[in-house]
Amino acid sequence: MKYRSLIFDFDGTIADTLDEALSIYNELAGEHNLRSIKDEEVHYLRHMKLSDFLDHLAVPKRLVPKLLYKGTRILKSRISQLPMVSGMSEVLPELRKQSDHFGILTSNSVENVELFLKHHGLHDVFSFVSSTSKLTGKAKHLRSICRTFSIEADEIIYIGDEIRDVKAAKKAGVPVAAVGWGFNSPEALVGANPNFLFHEPTELHGLVE
């Protein structure tokens, strides 16, 4: 099926932020007396959904908003130095040509995303960037995007790299494509039952052709 509107997650889907995000988490872990993440356990963590991830690291849920806020601010100073996922800089402009609406919905800040896109020469490719301050707040925003642009739920698709992205899209009644090059492993994403699972950015062309 051809989708009229493509909405992307940012971290791990467009921007290769995994290593930097883990580094920032470890900085904040020291500040808040939390256990840091060791290199050898990253593979194990990639198989976890968000709640299991937080439980494994013994992060109190009340602390999550503060960690997200601080992490986003730290990332701002480094965002222009981070790489794009290999292949996305070529794929995104081509997908845009065949889409009515082309946006980003992220837990990162709009400012960080726009700084990154400008640095990589892709700011004008996207028609909008939307942000939610909650790690689990994307379903509400996806429904809002449908209303704003008068799009039926089956005409839009959300593209993300985490189990929580798949769950949010399903909760909103929106089709979802999971990508295996971000935080969650392809095996973990399969278990979340997305409509599509892609392993290379060029496979995204199938959503609009």
Secondary structure, DSSP 8 states (H G I E B T S, - for coil): ---SEEEE--BTTTB--HHHHHHHHHHHHHHTT-----GGGHHHHTT--HHHHHHHTT--GGGHHHHHHHHHHHHHTTGGGS-B-TTHHHHHHHHHHT-SEEEEEESS-HHHHHHHHHHTT-GGG-SEEEE-SSTT-HHHHHHHHHHHTT--GGGEEEEESSHHHHHHHHHHT--EEEETTSSS-HHHHHHT--SEEESSGGGGGGGT-
